[in-house]
């Protein structure tokens, strides 16, 4: 009964979203980009932390 929306349905939904949130879209995308950047930065730090801990244990 309800399946995946087709091309026209997606186009209509996209049009409605643009009408409702068009003026706020740049700030939303900027916030999304900053969030992704912070997430990547956090994962890099988390990957580097075990190496630092191992180095400290080796020195002790």
mmCIF file of the N, C-alpha and C atoms, coordinates in Angstrom:
data_MODEL
# 
_entry.id   MODEL 
# 
loop_
_atom_site.group_PDB 
_atom_site.id 
_atom_site.type_symbol 
_atom_site.label_atom_id 
_atom_site.label_alt_id 
_atom_site.label_comp_id 
_atom_site.label_asym_id 
_atom_site.label_entity_id 
_atom_site.label_seq_id 
_atom_site.pdbx_PDB_ins_code 
_atom_site.Cartn_x 
_atom_site.Cartn_y 
_atom_site.Cartn_z 
_atom_site.occupancy 
_atom_site.B_iso_or_equiv 
_atom_site.pdbx_formal_charge 
_atom_site.auth_seq_id 
_atom_site.auth_comp_id 
_atom_site.auth_asym_id 
_atom_site.auth_atom_id 
_atom_site.pdbx_PDB_model_num 
ATOM 1   N N  . UNK A 1 1  ? 0.826  -1.187 0.000  1.00 0.00 ? 1  UNK A N  1 
ATOM 2   C CA . UNK A 1 1  ? 0.000  0.000  0.000  1.00 0.00 ? 1  UNK A CA 1 
ATOM 3   C C  . UNK A 1 1  ? 0.877  1.260  0.000  1.00 0.00 ? 1  UNK A C  1 
ATOM 4   N N  . UNK A 1 2  ? 1.739  1.381  1.010  1.00 0.00 ? 2  UNK A N  1 
ATOM 5   C CA . UNK A 1 2  ? 2.646  2.520  1.050  1.00 0.00 ? 2  UNK A CA 1 
ATOM 6   C C  . UNK A 1 2  ? 4.046  2.023  0.737  1.00 0.00 ? 2  UNK A C  1 
ATOM 7   N N  . UNK A 1 3  ? 4.580  2.495  -0.359 1.00 0.00 ? 3  UNK A N  1 
ATOM 8   C CA . UNK A 1 3  ? 5.925  2.102  -0.748 1.00 0.00 ? 3  UNK A CA 1 
ATOM 9   C C  . UNK A 1 3  ? 6.842  3.300  -0.739 1.00 0.00 ? 3  UNK A C  1 
ATOM 10  N N  . UNK A 1 4  ? 7.951  3.145  -1.382 1.00 0.00 ? 4  UNK A N  1 
ATOM 11  C CA . UNK A 1 4  ? 8.893  4.248  -1.511 1.00 0.00 ? 4  UNK A CA 1 
ATOM 12  C C  . UNK A 1 4  ? 8.289  5.311  -2.423 1.00 0.00 ? 4  UNK A C  1 
ATOM 13  N N  . UNK A 1 5  ? 8.437  6.573  -2.046 1.00 0.00 ? 5  UNK A N  1 
ATOM 14  C CA . UNK A 1 5  ? 7.898  7.633  -2.903 1.00 0.00 ? 5  UNK A CA 1 
ATOM 15  C C  . UNK A 1 5  ? 8.663  7.704  -4.221 1.00 0.00 ? 5  UNK A C  1 
ATOM 16  N N  . UNK A 1 6  ? 7.926  8.022  -5.263 1.00 0.00 ? 6  UNK A N  1 
ATOM 17  C CA . UNK A 1 6  ? 8.524  8.126  -6.583 1.00 0.00 ? 6  UNK A CA 1 
ATOM 18  C C  . UNK A 1 6  ? 9.152  9.487  -6.803 1.00 0.00 ? 6  UNK A C  1 
ATOM 19  N N  . UNK A 1 7  ? 9.550  9.734  -8.037 1.00 0.00 ? 7  UNK A N  1 
ATOM 20  C CA . UNK A 1 7  ? 10.224 10.979 -8.382 1.00 0.00 ? 7  UNK A CA 1 
ATOM 21  C C  . UNK A 1 7  ? 9.367  12.208 -8.170 1.00 0.00 ? 7  UNK A C  1 
ATOM 22  N N  . UNK A 1 8  ? 8.105  12.147 -8.589 1.00 0.00 ? 8  UNK A N  1 
ATOM 23  C CA . UNK A 1 8  ? 7.229  13.314 -8.455 1.00 0.00 ? 8  UNK A CA 1 
ATOM 24  C C  . UNK A 1 8  ? 6.916  13.613 -6.992 1.00 0.00 ? 8  UNK A C  1 
ATOM 25  N N  . UNK A 1 9  ? 6.715  12.573 -6.207 1.00 0.00 ? 9  UNK A N  1 
ATOM 26  C CA . UNK A 1 9  ? 6.426  12.791 -4.792 1.00 0.00 ? 9  UNK A CA 1 
ATOM 27  C C  . UNK A 1 9  ? 7.611  13.447 -4.087 1.00 0.00 ? 9  UNK A C  1 
ATOM 28  N N  . UNK A 1 10 ? 8.810  12.978 -4.393 1.00 0.00 ? 10 UNK A N  1 
ATOM 29  C CA . UNK A 1 10 ? 10.002 13.581 -3.795 1.00 0.00 ? 10 UNK A CA 1 
ATOM 30  C C  . UNK A 1 10 ? 10.174 15.032 -4.230 1.00 0.00 ? 10 UNK A C  1 
ATOM 31  N N  . UNK A 1 11 ? 9.861  15.308 -5.475 1.00 0.00 ? 11 UNK A N  1 
ATOM 32  C CA . UNK A 1 11 ? 9.964  16.673 -5.987 1.00 0.00 ? 11 UNK A CA 1 
ATOM 33  C C  . UNK A 1 11 ? 8.978  17.597 -5.282 1.00 0.00 ? 11 UNK A C  1 
ATOM 34  N N  . UNK A 1 12 ? 7.762  17.121 -5.052 1.00 0.00 ? 12 UNK A N  1 
ATOM 35  C CA . UNK A 1 12 ? 6.753  17.923 -4.350 1.00 0.00 ? 12 UNK A CA 1 
ATOM 36  C C  . UNK A 1 12 ? 7.185  18.170 -2.907 1.00 0.00 ? 12 UNK A C  1 
ATOM 37  N N  . UNK A 1 13 ? 7.680  17.142 -2.235 1.00 0.00 ? 13 UNK A N  1 
ATOM 38  C CA . UNK A 1 13 ? 8.136  17.301 -0.852 1.00 0.00 ? 13 UNK A CA 1 
ATOM 39  C C  . UNK A 1 13 ? 9.302  18.280 -0.789 1.00 0.00 ? 13 UNK A C  1 
ATOM 40  N N  . UNK A 1 14 ? 10.235 18.175 -1.720 1.00 0.00 ? 14 UNK A N  1 
ATOM 41  C CA . UNK A 1 14 ? 11.365 19.098 -1.761 1.00 0.00 ? 14 UNK A CA 1 
ATOM 42  C C  . UNK A 1 14 ? 10.889 20.535 -1.971 1.00 0.00 ? 14 UNK A C  1 
ATOM 43  N N  . UNK A 1 15 ? 9.913  20.725 -2.847 1.00 0.00 ? 15 UNK A N  1 
ATOM 44  C CA . UNK A 1 15 ? 9.358  22.057 -3.074 1.00 0.00 ? 15 UNK A CA 1 
ATOM 45  C C  . UNK A 1 15 ? 8.713  22.628 -1.827 1.00 0.00 ? 15 UNK A C  1 
ATOM 46  N N  . UNK A 1 16 ? 7.975  21.806 -1.103 1.00 0.00 ? 16 UNK A N  1 
ATOM 47  C CA . UNK A 1 16 ? 7.324  22.265 0.126  1.00 0.00 ? 16 UNK A CA 1 
ATOM 48  C C  . UNK A 1 16 ? 8.367  22.627 1.180  1.00 0.00 ? 16 UNK A C  1 
ATOM 49  N N  . UNK A 1 17 ? 9.398  21.805 1.302  1.00 0.00 ? 17 UNK A N  1 
ATOM 50  C CA . UNK A 1 17 ? 10.468 22.092 2.268  1.00 0.00 ? 17 UNK A CA 1 
ATOM 51  C C  . UNK A 1 17 ? 11.150 23.408 1.921  1.00 0.00 ? 17 UNK A C  1 
ATOM 52  N N  . UNK A 1 18 ? 11.411 23.633 0.642  1.00 0.00 ? 18 UNK A N  1 
ATOM 53  C CA . UNK A 1 18 ? 12.053 24.888 0.237  1.00 0.00 ? 18 UNK A CA 1 
ATOM 54  C C  . UNK A 1 18 ? 11.160 26.087 0.514  1.00 0.00 ? 18 UNK A C  1 
ATOM 55  N N  . UNK A 1 19 ? 9.864  25.937 0.313  1.00 0.00 ? 19 UNK A N  1 
ATOM 56  C CA . UNK A 1 19 ? 8.951  27.040 0.597  1.00 0.00 ? 19 UNK A CA 1 
ATOM 57  C C  . UNK A 1 19 ? 8.893  27.351 2.091  1.00 0.00 ? 19 UNK A C  1 
ATOM 58  N N  . UNK A 1 20 ? 8.892  26.321 2.909  1.00 0.00 ? 20 UNK A N  1 
ATOM 59  C CA . UNK A 1 20 ? 8.769  26.530 4.348  1.00 0.00 ? 20 UNK A CA 1 
ATOM 60  C C  . UNK A 1 20 ? 10.074 26.974 4.999  1.00 0.00 ? 20 UNK A C  1 
ATOM 61  N N  . UNK A 1 21 ? 11.190 26.388 4.579  1.00 0.00 ? 21 UNK A N  1 
ATOM 62  C CA . UNK A 1 21 ? 12.459 26.628 5.258  1.00 0.00 ? 21 UNK A CA 1 
ATOM 63  C C  . UNK A 1 21 ? 13.498 27.298 4.373  1.00 0.00 ? 21 UNK A C  1 
ATOM 64  N N  . UNK A 1 22 ? 13.108 27.846 3.251  1.00 0.00 ? 22 UNK A N  1 
ATOM 65  C CA . UNK A 1 22 ? 14.060 28.419 2.301  1.00 0.00 ? 22 UNK A CA 1 
ATOM 66  C C  . UNK A 1 22 ? 14.929 29.516 2.875  1.00 0.00 ? 22 UNK A C  1 
ATOM 67  N N  . UNK A 1 23 ? 14.336 30.399 3.670  1.00 0.00 ? 23 UNK A N  1 
ATOM 68  C CA . UNK A 1 23 ? 15.122 31.518 4.196  1.00 0.00 ? 23 UNK A CA 1 
ATOM 69  C C  . UNK A 1 23 ? 16.066 31.081 5.315  1.00 0.00 ? 23 UNK A C  1 
ATOM 70  N N  . UNK A 1 24 ? 15.775 29.970 5.987  1.00 0.00 ? 24 UNK A N  1 
ATOM 71  C CA . UNK A 1 24 ? 16.635 29.488 7.065  1.00 0.00 ? 24 UNK A CA 1 
ATOM 72  C C  . UNK A 1 24 ? 17.599 28.406 6.602  1.00 0.00 ? 24 UNK A C  1 
ATOM 73  N N  . UNK A 1 25 ? 17.492 27.993 5.365  1.00 0.00 ? 25 UNK A N  1 
ATOM 74  C CA . UNK A 1 25 ? 18.293 26.880 4.864  1.00 0.00 ? 25 UNK A CA 1 
ATOM 75  C C  . UNK A 1 25 ? 19.805 27.131 4.947  1.00 0.00 ? 25 UNK A C  1 
ATOM 76  N N  . UNK A 1 26 ? 20.317 28.311 4.589  1.00 0.00 ? 26 UNK A N  1 
ATOM 77  C CA . UNK A 1 26 ? 21.774 28.526 4.701  1.00 0.00 ? 26 UNK A CA 1 
ATOM 78  C C  . UNK A 1 26 ? 22.302 28.375 6.133  1.00 0.00 ? 26 UNK A C  1 
ATOM 79  N N  . UNK A 1 27 ? 21.568 28.904 7.107  1.00 0.00 ? 27 UNK A N  1 
ATOM 80  C CA . UNK A 1 27 ? 22.040 28.782 8.490  1.00 0.00 ? 27 UNK A CA 1 
ATOM 81  C C  . UNK A 1 27 ? 21.945 27.342 8.985  1.00 0.00 ? 27 UNK A C  1 
ATOM 82  N N  . UNK A 1 28 ? 20.931 26.616 8.536  1.00 0.00 ? 28 UNK A N  1 
ATOM 83  C CA . UNK A 1 28 ? 20.804 25.208 8.924  1.00 0.00 ? 28 UNK A CA 1 
ATOM 84  C C  . UNK A 1 28 ? 21.952 24.405 8.335  1.00 0.00 ? 28 UNK A C  1 
ATOM 85  N N  . UNK A 1 29 ? 22.284 24.646 7.075  1.00 0.00 ? 29 UNK A N  1 
ATOM 86  C CA . UNK A 1 29 ? 23.377 23.919 6.436  1.00 0.00 ? 29 UNK A CA 1 
ATOM 87  C C  . UNK A 1 29 ? 24.722 24.277 7.065  1.00 0.00 ? 29 UNK A C  1 
ATOM 88  N N  . UNK A 1 30 ? 24.899 25.526 7.450  1.00 0.00 ? 30 UNK A N  1 
ATOM 89  C CA . UNK A 1 30 ? 26.134 25.948 8.111  1.00 0.00 ? 30 UNK A CA 1 
ATOM 90  C C  . UNK A 1 30 ? 26.277 25.230 9.452  1.00 0.00 ? 30 UNK A C  1 
ATOM 91  N N  . UNK A 1 31 ? 25.193 25.165 10.200 1.00 0.00 ? 31 UNK A N  1 
ATOM 92  C CA . UNK A 1 31 ? 25.221 24.461 11.484 1.00 0.00 ? 31 UNK A CA 1 
ATOM 93  C C  . UNK A 1 31 ? 25.498 22.977 11.291 1.00 0.00 ? 31 UNK A C  1 
ATOM 94  N N  . UNK A 1 32 ? 24.919 22.398 10.261 1.00 0.00 ? 32 UNK A N  1 
ATOM 95  C CA . UNK A 1 32 ? 25.155 20.989 9.967  1.00 0.00 ? 32 UNK A CA 1 
ATOM 96  C C  . UNK A 1 32 ? 26.621 20.746 9.626  1.00 0.00 ? 32 UNK A C  1 
ATOM 97  N N  . UNK A 1 33 ? 27.203 21.633 8.831  1.00 0.00 ? 33 UNK A N  1 
ATOM 98  C CA . UNK A 1 33 ? 28.615 21.510 8.480  1.00 0.00 ? 33 UNK A CA 1 
ATOM 99  C C  . UNK A 1 33 ? 29.519 21.626 9.692  1.00 0.00 ? 33 UNK A C  1 
ATOM 100 N N  . UNK A 1 34 ? 29.205 22.559 10.592 1.00 0.00 ? 34 UNK A N  1 
ATOM 101 C CA . UNK A 1 34 ? 30.001 22.711 11.805 1.00 0.00 ? 34 UNK A CA 1 
ATOM 102 C C  . UNK A 1 34 ? 29.873 21.483 12.696 1.00 0.00 ? 34 UNK A C  1 
ATOM 103 N N  . UNK A 1 35 ? 28.675 20.919 12.752 1.00 0.00 ? 35 UNK A N  1 
ATOM 104 C CA . UNK A 1 35 ? 28.466 19.718 13.560 1.00 0.00 ? 35 UNK A CA 1 
ATOM 105 C C  . UNK A 1 35 ? 29.269 18.546 13.018 1.00 0.00 ? 35 UNK A C  1 
ATOM 106 N N  . UNK A 1 36 ? 29.280 18.386 11.707 1.00 0.00 ? 36 UNK A N  1 
ATOM 107 C CA . UNK A 1 36 ? 30.042 17.301 11.091 1.00 0.00 ? 36 UNK A CA 1 
ATOM 108 C C  . UNK A 1 36 ? 31.530 17.490 11.350 1.00 0.00 ? 36 UNK A C  1 
ATOM 109 N N  . UNK A 1 37 ? 32.003 18.727 11.240 1.00 0.00 ? 37 UNK A N  1 
ATOM 110 C CA . UNK A 1 37 ? 33.415 19.018 11.490 1.00 0.00 ? 37 UNK A CA 1 
ATOM 111 C C  . UNK A 1 37 ? 33.795 18.683 12.929 1.00 0.00 ? 37 UNK A C  1 
ATOM 112 N N  . UNK A 1 38 ? 32.955 19.069 13.887 1.00 0.00 ? 38 UNK A N  1 
ATOM 113 C CA . UNK A 1 38 ? 33.235 18.772 15.289 1.00 0.00 ? 38 UNK A CA 1 
ATOM 114 C C  . UNK A 1 38 ? 33.210 17.272 15.552 1.00 0.00 ? 38 UNK A C  1 
ATOM 115 N N  . UNK A 1 39 ? 32.298 16.561 14.908 1.00 0.00 ? 39 UNK A N  1 
ATOM 116 C CA . UNK A 1 39 ? 32.223 15.109 15.078 1.00 0.00 ? 39 UNK A CA 1 
ATOM 117 C C  . UNK A 1 39 ? 33.486 14.438 14.565 1.00 0.00 ? 39 UNK A C  1 
ATOM 118 N N  . UNK A 1 40 ? 33.942 14.853 13.385 1.00 0.00 ? 40 UNK A N  1 
ATOM 119 C CA . UNK A 1 40 ? 35.167 14.279 12.822 1.00 0.00 ? 40 UNK A CA 1 
ATOM 120 C C  . UNK A 1 40 ? 36.366 14.590 13.711 1.00 0.00 ? 40 UNK A C  1 
ATOM 121 N N  . UNK A 1 41 ? 36.416 15.812 14.235 1.00 0.00 ? 41 UNK A N  1 
ATOM 122 C CA . UNK A 1 41 ? 37.505 16.212 15.123 1.00 0.00 ? 41 UNK A CA 1 
ATOM 123 C C  . UNK A 1 41 ? 37.499 15.349 16.389 1.00 0.00 ? 41 UNK A C  1 
ATOM 124 N N  . UNK A 1 42 ? 36.317 15.086 16.927 1.00 0.00 ? 42 UNK A N  1 
ATOM 125 C CA . UNK A 1 42 ? 36.201 14.254 18.120 1.00 0.00 ? 42 UNK A CA 1 
ATOM 126 C C  . UNK A 1 42 ? 36.612 12.819 17.871 1.00 0.00 ? 42 UNK A C  1 
ATOM 127 N N  . UNK A 1 43 ? 36.262 12.281 16.710 1.00 0.00 ? 43 UNK A N  1 
ATOM 128 C CA . UNK A 1 43 ? 36.648 10.899 16.416 1.00 0.00 ? 43 UNK A CA 1 
ATOM 129 C C  . UNK A 1 43 ? 38.156 10.784 16.221 1.00 0.00 ? 43 UNK A C  1 
ATOM 130 N N  . UNK A 1 44 ? 38.774 11.795 15.622 1.00 0.00 ? 44 UNK A N  1 
ATOM 131 C CA . UNK A 1 44 ? 40.236 11.768 15.471 1.00 0.00 ? 44 UNK A CA 1 
ATOM 132 C C  . UNK A 1 44 ? 40.921 11.815 16.828 1.00 0.00 ? 44 UNK A C  1 
ATOM 133 N N  . UNK A 1 45 ? 40.405 12.662 17.721 1.00 0.00 ? 45 UNK A N  1 
ATOM 134 C CA . UNK A 1 45 ? 40.987 12.755 19.059 1.00 0.00 ? 45 UNK A CA 1 
ATOM 135 C C  . UNK A 1 45 ? 40.809 11.444 19.815 1.00 0.00 ? 45 UNK A C  1 
ATOM 136 N N  . UNK A 1 46 ? 39.662 10.807 19.644 1.00 0.00 ? 46 UNK A N  1 
ATOM 137 C CA . UNK A 1 46 ? 39.408 9.541  20.331 1.00 0.00 ? 46 UNK A CA 1 
ATOM 138 C C  . UNK A 1 46 ? 40.319 8.442  19.796 1.00 0.00 ? 46 UNK A C  1 
ATOM 139 N N  . UNK A 1 47 ? 40.638 8.490  18.514 1.00 0.00 ? 47 UNK A N  1 
ATOM 140 C CA . UNK A 1 47 ? 41.542 7.496  17.945 1.00 0.00 ? 47 UNK A CA 1 
ATOM 141 C C  . UNK A 1 47 ? 42.974 7.718  18.419 1.00 0.00 ? 47 UNK A C  1 
ATOM 142 N N  . UNK A 1 48 ? 43.360 8.969  18.650 1.00 0.00 ? 48 UNK A N  1 
ATOM 143 C CA . UNK A 1 48 ? 44.726 9.275  19.063 1.00 0.00 ? 48 UNK A CA 1 
ATOM 144 C C  . UNK A 1 48 ? 44.939 9.054  20.557 1.00 0.00 ? 48 UNK A C  1 
ATOM 145 N N  . UNK A 1 49 ? 43.887 9.121  21.356 1.00 0.00 ? 49 UNK A N  1 
ATOM 146 C CA . UNK A 1 49 ? 44.008 8.976  22.799 1.00 0.00 ? 49 UNK A CA 1 
ATOM 147 C C  . UNK A 1 49 ? 44.596 7.638  23.224 1.00 0.00 ? 49 UNK A C  1 
ATOM 148 N N  . UNK A 1 50 ? 44.142 6.508  22.684 1.00 0.00 ? 50 UNK A N  1 
ATOM 149 C CA . UNK A 1 50 ? 44.752 5.235  23.115 1.00 0.00 ? 50 UNK A CA 1 
ATOM 150 C C  . UNK A 1 50 ? 46.255 5.186  22.847 1.00 0.00 ? 50 UNK A C  1 
ATOM 151 N N  . UNK A 1 51 ? 46.706 5.798  21.769 1.00 0.00 ? 51 UNK A N  1 
ATOM 152 C CA . UNK A 1 51 ? 48.142 5.835  21.487 1.00 0.00 ? 51 UNK A CA 1 
ATOM 153 C C  . UNK A 1 51 ? 48.887 6.611  22.569 1.00 0.00 ? 51 UNK A C  1 
ATOM 154 N N  . UNK A 1 52 ? 48.322 7.724  23.000 1.00 0.00 ? 52 UNK A N  1 
ATOM 155 C CA . UNK A 1 52 ? 48.961 8.524  24.048 1.00 0.00 ? 52 UNK A CA 1 
ATOM 156 C C  . UNK A 1 52 ? 49.002 7.754  25.358 1.00 0.00 ? 52 UNK A C  1 
ATOM 157 N N  . UNK A 1 53 ? 47.933 7.045  25.666 1.00 0.00 ? 53 UNK A N  1 
ATOM 158 C CA . UNK A 1 53 ? 47.886 6.271  26.903 1.00 0.00 ? 53 UNK A CA 1 
ATOM 159 C C  . UNK A 1 53 ? 48.919 5.156  26.857 1.00 0.00 ? 53 UNK A C  1 
ATOM 160 N N  . UNK A 1 54 ? 49.034 4.475  25.713 1.00 0.00 ? 54 UNK A N  1 
ATOM 161 C CA . UNK A 1 54 ? 50.031 3.412  25.569 1.00 0.00 ? 54 UNK A CA 1 
ATOM 162 C C  . UNK A 1 54 ? 51.444 3.954  25.734 1.00 0.00 ? 54 UNK A C  1 
ATOM 163 N N  . UNK A 1 55 ? 51.714 5.138  25.179 1.00 0.00 ? 55 UNK A N  1 
ATOM 164 C CA . UNK A 1 55 ? 53.038 5.746  25.305 1.00 0.00 ? 55 UNK A CA 1 
ATOM 165 C C  . UNK A 1 55 ? 53.348 6.075  26.765 1.00 0.00 ? 55 UNK A C  1 
ATOM 166 N N  . UNK A 1 56 ? 52.358 6.585  27.495 1.00 0.00 ? 56 UNK A N  1 
ATOM 167 C CA . UNK A 1 56 ? 52.566 6.936  28.895 1.00 0.00 ? 56 UNK A CA 1 
ATOM 168 C C  . UNK A 1 56 ? 52.804 5.687  29.737 1.00 0.00 ? 56 UNK A C  1 
ATOM 169 N N  . UNK A 1 57 ? 52.098 4.601  29.437 1.00 0.00 ? 57 UNK A N  1 
ATOM 170 C CA . UNK A 1 57 ? 52.291 3.359  30.182 1.00 0.00 ? 57 UNK A CA 1 
ATOM 171 C C  . UNK A 1 57 ? 53.672 2.769  29.899 1.00 0.00 ? 57 UNK A C  1 
ATOM 172 N N  . UNK A 1 58 ? 54.143 2.921  28.687 1.00 0.00 ? 58 UNK A N  1 
ATOM 173 C CA . UNK A 1 58 ? 55.454 2.385  28.333 1.00 0.00 ? 58 UNK A CA 1 
ATOM 174 C C  . UNK A 1 58 ? 56.567 3.144  29.060 1.00 0.00 ? 58 UNK A C  1 
ATOM 175 N N  . UNK A 1 59 ? 56.374 4.441  29.269 1.00 0.00 ? 59 UNK A N  1 
ATOM 176 C CA . UNK A 1 59 ? 57.376 5.249  29.961 1.00 0.00 ? 59 UNK A CA 1 
ATOM 177 C C  . UNK A 1 59 ? 57.390 4.956  31.458 1.00 0.00 ? 59 UNK A C  1 
ATOM 178 N N  . UNK A 1 60 ? 56.266 4.531  32.005 1.00 0.00 ? 60 UNK A N  1 
ATOM 179 C CA . UNK A 1 60 ? 56.158 4.317  33.458 1.00 0.00 ? 60 UNK A CA 1 
ATOM 180 C C  . UNK A 1 60 ? 56.773 3.031  33.921 1.00 0.00 ? 60 UNK A C  1 
# 
